[in-house]
Amino acid sequence: MVKILIDLSDDEDKIVEVYKLMNNLKTKQEAIKQIVQYFKVDIKPKNVKEKDYYSV
């Protein structure tokens, strides 16, 4: 389990609140959990050379 503290702007907060109400969710946390499922993430190392990262 990971806990993340997100500082939302007023507009972002309103979007999450509307999403929460439209989907009959109880908390904004539940809304954000569902919203992030719409995104695909590709994680790559920043300070490690790719050939070193992928070698075992």
C-alpha angles and dihedrals in degrees: 000000000000126000117204127188110216122190104208124196117233091261093048090048090053091050091052091046092051091047089050093052095044092053096042093241124160101219140027087237090064090048093052091047090056094042094055090056088073092066130079116214127201112193118200129171115260104195100029125081111248094234091053093046096053098042118096 
